[in-house]
Amino acid sequence: MKLKYLIYGLAMLLCAGCGEQPSGYEEVVGLPAISPDYTGVTIPVNIAPLNFYLTDSCEKAAVRFFVGEVEKYGCEGDGEFIFSEKKWKALLSEAVKAEGCVRVEVFGKYAGKWKKFAPFCWQVKNVPIDDYVAYRLIEPGYERWSGMGLYQRNLTNFEEKAIMENRLTRNNCMNCHTFDRGNPERFVFHMRGEAGGTLLITEGVVKRLNTRTPHTLTTFTYPAWHPSGKYIAFSTNITHQFFHGQKEKQIEVYDRDSDIVLYDVEKNEVVTDTGVIGTKRYFETYPAWSPDGKSLYFSRADSAATYTDFKALKYHICRVDFDEQRRQFGIKADTVFSTDGSCVFPRVSPDGNFLLFTESDYGCFPIWHKEADLCMLDLRTGKLVPSEANSEETESFHSWSSDGRWVVFSSRREDGVFTRLYFSYVDENGSMAKPFLLPQSAFEKDQPLLKSYNVPVFVEDEIKISPYDLATSAEGEYIQVD
């Protein structure tokens, strides 16, 4: 038995000189066809192994890793490469000491002859990414759903744990999980259906809030924690669906009305604003705070556009001042950015220099828009920054790491159907490097995940509260918001 496990362990190692050595190979011009496409990406020093495989049929395959001109590790196999976490971390650690580059050489054997593909590099940044990311897993359709859950993934390895699963609460819906500056002990999310309510978690204490009040449009929707931790800005949205009669556009999700309110966490009070962010003239949604807490960013559209004219419903990025002591917003909203399209999901970098948002042709729900792209605005200059993050498919929700050097976002670039998580390095000029897919311990061609990753948010440490405690609270008594 011990010998069996020893052999398995050796097969999983990044080991030099294992198996058949490529020799007498032909050098080809093009890059290897690998999945995921990890060619030329920039990665953090603490990321889990970037396992990959050759997508074409080959008899054998090999990979070699170089730091400088020195070969560090190599391995041969049948075209699939799953790397030892220990050896991987050692490789990245050595790379950051030598200007951060790992050169990857891939070989394939076809009809008895070896081919060497053009090498590519991984630029390794000695800038660790936050250890965890939280997200929802849900079917990609819109007709119905059943099992879903909120999960956390350790980015330094492949460990995934449930935060909450709806099988514990009568298969209801859950969404809009948001953390207080990445704090795993302070977060909020909504439950819909029979066990409905907003669950507020602070230092292990769970409160089930009833957020429907006589002063608000409806229950709370999209949240944003104030940097002080004292407040949460929520939008309140009356949302509808419309089904198109064309192949290219199946569904449109839109707001018939929306406002933004302020929730006082300590006093359990909602503060409404009848001026800038609670007007009938505009739809206001998707709140996001500046790092100093003195401004609130949000998306705003003219309410004159209705569900009968979707293409006229275009959102702009706005900003309003906020007085923390008085719990008051300013009397004037400034337009930060507007285009001929629609701009939503504003997120400000931790240093306050950049604004990342999603732009589509129209509307406020870009996940159903193939043309949706990420845009980076330099708040110091008011100009857009070129990006390598976008694809021909949908790019949508996104969030910043705690140090502002990494971004996670959801994308349908793999197949146009399922959203997957991608990570991109952001340099001091706001430029996003070519993104890389969330590392996987097994290849989806063998074990496909028929769910979409939704609303990825960085978390600095593991969320310790148990799904059982959250489920128990979801069935408990309401606390009415004043």
N, C-alpha and C positions, 0 to 999 in steps of 0.2 A: 504493500500500500504506500509506504513512504517513497519507494522508487517511482511509483506512478506520479505522485505529486511533484517529485523532483524533475522528472522529464517534462511535465506540463509547464513548470516554472521556467525551465531553461528555454522552452519554445517561445515564451512570452518576452524574453529579455531582448533588449537592444544589444546584440553581441557581435563583436567583430569576428569575421571569418566563419560564420555558421553556414552550412549548406554548400551548394555549388557556387563557385566564384565566377562572375562574368569574365570572359576572356575572348580575345579576338572579336570584340564587338564593333559594330558599325555606329558611328555617331550621326544622329539625325538632328535636323534643325529645330523642330518644334518642341514645345514643352510636353511633358507626359499628360495624358488624359486621366486625371485623378479626380476622385470624389471623396469628400467635398473638395472644392477648388481652393486649396490652401497655397497656391503658387503666389509668391511675392507679397505675402501679407506681413503686417506688423503685429507682434504679439507681446503680452506682458510676461515678465520673468516667472510669474507664479501660476501660469495657466496650465490646465490639465493637458495631457498629450493630444496632439493633433493627429489622431489615427486616420488613415486614408487607404484607398484601394485604387488599383488601375481599372478603368472602366472597360477597356477592350480585353479580348480573350488572349491570354498568353500562357505559355507552358510553365514558365517560371518568372519570377521577378526579384529584383534586389534594390535596396536603397542604401546610400552611404551619406553620412553626415560629416561635414568638415567645419572646423573653426579655424579661420585663416587658411593655411595650406595643410593643416594637420587633420587627417581622418580620425574622428573620435569614436564613432560607432557605425555599425552596419548590420544589415540583416537580409536574409533571403527567404522567399516563400512562394506562395501561389498567386501573388498579386494583392493580397490583403496584409496590411501592416498594423498591428496593435502593439503599442510600445509600453514597456515597463515604466511605471510612474517614477520610480527611483532613478533609473537611468536617464529618463527624460529631464527631470529637474536638475540633474548634474550637468546635462548638456546645455541647458539654458543658462545655468549659472556660469559655466565656462564662457559662453558666448558674450555675456554682458561685460566680461573682463577684456574682451578682444573686439571692441567697437561694435558689439551687438549683432553680428551677422552669423547665421548658420547657413552654409551652402548645402543644398540638398541635391544629390545625384540619383536619378532613378533609371534602372535598367529593366528591360523586358526581353524574354526569349520567345521568338516566333519561328515556327518551322525549323527548329533546331539551331537558330542563330540568334545571338544576343544583339540588342540595340541599346545604345545609350542616348537618352533624351537630353535636350538642353537643360542645364542646371538652373535652379531657381533658389532664391534666398528667403529666409525668414529673418526679419529685422526684430531682434529681441530688445525690448525696452526695459531698463532697470527701474520701471515704474509699476509697482504691483497694482493689479486690478482689485476692486473690492471682492471679498471672499465669496459673497453670495449674490444670487439674483432670484427674485420672486416673480412668479407668473401664474396665469391661469391656463389650464389645458381644456379645450372645448372643441366639439366638432365644428368643421368650417362652414356648415350649412346655415340656413336661416329659417327653414321650415319648422324644425323642431330640434330639441337637444335632450339628452338624458343625463348620463354621468358626466360630471365636471368636477374640478377641484382647483384649489390654490396650492402651489408647490414651491419649494425652495431647492435650489441646486447649488452645491458647493463647486465653485469654478476652479478650484485648485485640484479637484479630483472629479469623480463621476457620481458622487453621492446625491441622490434626490430623495427628499422627504415631503410628505404631505403637510401643508399648513392646515388645510380644511378640505374635506370632500363632502359633496352633497348627498352621498349615500347615507350619511349620518343624520341628515335633516330633511328627509322625505323628498329627496331629489329636486330641491328647489334651485333657483339660480343664485349665483354669487358673483360679485364683480367689484371693480374700482378700488382695489387694494392700494393703499398709499401709506408711506412710512414717514415718521418725523425725522428728517435728515438721515435716513438710512438706519435709524435705531430699531433693532429687532424687538424691543420691548414696548414700542409706541407706534401703533399703526391702526388703521381703520379700513373697513370694507363693508359692503352692503350685502344683505341677504334679501332675496325676493321670493314671493310666494307665501306658503302657509307659515313658514318660520321666518317671516320677513322682519326687517329692521336693520339699523345701522349698528354694527359692532365696533365699539371703541375700546382698544386695548391700551392700557397704560400701566407699566410695571407689573404685569401679571394680573391686573384687575380687568375684567371684561364687563362692559356695560352694553345693554341692548337698548338702543335709543329709538323712540318714535319721533321722527323728524317732520312729520306733517303738522303744520301749524296754520292758524287762520291768516297769518301774514305772509305765507310763502305760496308759490305756484303749486308745488307738489313736494314730495319727499326729496331729500338731498341726493345729488347725483355725483358729479365729478369733483373730487376733493384736492386740496393743496394745503399742506401744513405751513403755518407761519414759522420762520426761523426761530422765534422765541419759544415755540412749542405751546403757546397759550391759546392760539386760535387755529381754526381750519376754515379756509374759504371753500365754499361749496357752490356749484351751480345747481339750479333747480330747473329741470327740463321737462317739457311736455313733448314727448318723442313719438313719431309715427313711422310707418313703413309704407313704401309705394313700390309696386312691382311693374317693371317695364315690360313692354311687348316686343323686345328685340334681344338678339343673342348676345350682343356686346355688353349690355347693361341689364342685369336681371333685377336688381333691387336698389332702392334708395332709402336710406335712413335719414330722417330730417327732423328738425325741431319746429313745432308750431308756436312755441314761446319758450323763452329761457331768461333767467336772471341769475345774479350771483349774490349770495348772502354770506355773512360772517358768523361762524359758530365759536362761542367762547367756551373752551374746554373746561376751565375751572368752575365757571358759573352755570354751565349747562344752559346757556342762553343763545338765541339767534338774533343777530342784528341785521335788519334789512336796510337797504339804501334806496330811496325813491328818486335819486338824482342820476348819478353816472352809471351805476351798474345794476339798476333796477328799473330801467325806463321801459315804456311801451313802444317807443320809437325803434329801439334796437333789440336784437337778440344778443345776450351776453353769455358766454360759456367758456369752458376750459381755463379756469384760473391757474396762475402760477406766480409765485412771489420772487422778487429780487432777493439776492443773498442777504442784504442788510435789512430786509423786511419793510423798507420804506416805500416800496412801490408794488402794485399788483398788475401783472400782465394778464391779458385775456383776449379771446377772439370775439369779434363783434360784427354783426351783419344787420343790414337795414330790414326791419320787419315788414316793409312793404312787399318784399319778395315772398311769394307763397308757394305752397306745394304744387300749384298748377304751373309754375315757371321755375323749375329747379335750377336752370342755368343762370338765373338772376340772383340766386342766393349765394353770395360770395362774402366770406369773412375776412376781416382785416385784423392785424395784431395791434392792440391798444394798451395803454398803460395809464394808471391813475395813482396818485399819491395816497399814502396811508399813514394816519397818526395812531401809533400803537397805544399810547396812553389813553386817548379819548375814544378809541375804537371807531374812528371815523375815516371815511374816504374823502378825497379831494372833490372839488366841484367841477373839475374839467378833466376829460380824458384826452390824452394825446395819441395820435396814430403813429405807431412805431414803424409799421411796414404795411404796404398794400400793393397789390398787383392786379392784373386782369383776372387772376385766379382766386382761389380761396385758401386762406392760411389759418391753420388750426394747430393745436397741441404746442403752444409756446412753452419752452423750457430754457431758463437762463443758466449759464455755466456758473459754478461755484465762485469764480473770481469776478463775476458780473460783466465780463467782457463780450460774451457771445450769447446769441439767442438762436436756439435750434427749433425749427418748426416743420410741419408737413404742409406742402402745397399741392392742391389738386385743382381741377378745372372749376369746380363749384361744390357747394355743400359743406357739411360739417362732419361727415363720417367717411374718411378717406379709405378705409379698409376695403370698400367696394369699388374703389376707383383705381384702375390699372395704371393710370398716368401719375398717381400720387408719388411725390419725391420728397426727400429731406432737403431742407435749405438751412444754411448757416449764415446768420447776419452778424457782422461785427458792429456791436453797439457803439463803439468809439468812432467809427467812420460812417456808419449807416449803409455800408456796402456789403453785398453778398460775397461769401468766400467760396471759391471753387472746391468741389468735393468729389471723391472717388467712391462714395458710398452707394450711389443709386444704381438701379438696374432697369430693365424693360418692364418689370412687374411692380407690384405695389410695395412701397415703403410706407410705414405707418407710425405707430406709437414708439416713443423713444424716451430714454432718461440718461442723466449724467452720473458718472461715478463720483465719489465723495471728493476727489481731488481735481475733477474736471478734465482729466487726461484721457478718459475712455467714455464711449457712448455705447449703449445697447439699444437695438431697435428691432422691430418685427418686419419681416419681408416675405413676399411670396415668390421670390426669384427662383426657387428650386423648380416649381412646377405650375405656378399660377393659381394654385388651390390652397395649399396648406401654408400657414405662416410659420416661419422658423426664426430663431433668434440669431442675430449677427452683432458682432462687436467691432468697433473701429477706434483706432488711436487718433486723438485730436492734438495737433501740435500747438505751439504758442501763438500761431497766426490764425488758429481756428480751422485749419485744413484737416479734413478727415481722410485717413489712409484707407486703402483697400480693406474692406471688412472680412472677417472670418466667421464661419459658422460655429455655433456652440459645440465644443468638442463632445464626441460621442464615444461611449465604450464599445458599442457594437454598431454595425453598419445597417442603415435603414433598408437597404436592398434585401437584407435577410429578415429583418424584424421591423417592418414599417410601422410607424406611429401614426395612426389615423386620427390625430387630433392636431389642433393648431395651438401654438404658443401665443398668448394674449397678454398685453399690458406688462411688459418686462420692467422691473424696478430693481435697482441695486440695493443691497442690504449689506451692512458692514460685518455682521456676524450671524450666527445661527439663531433662528427663531425657536425659542425653547417651549413656549406654551403649546399644550397638546391639542390635537384636533378634537379629542373628547371634551376637553374643557370649553372649547369654542362652541361645540355642538350643544352642550348642556346650556350654555348661556343663550344660544339662539332660540331655545325653547323656553327660556325663563320669562320673567316679568319685564314689561317695558318700563323705561324711564322716559317720561314725556319731556321733550325739549321746550323750554319756555320761550 
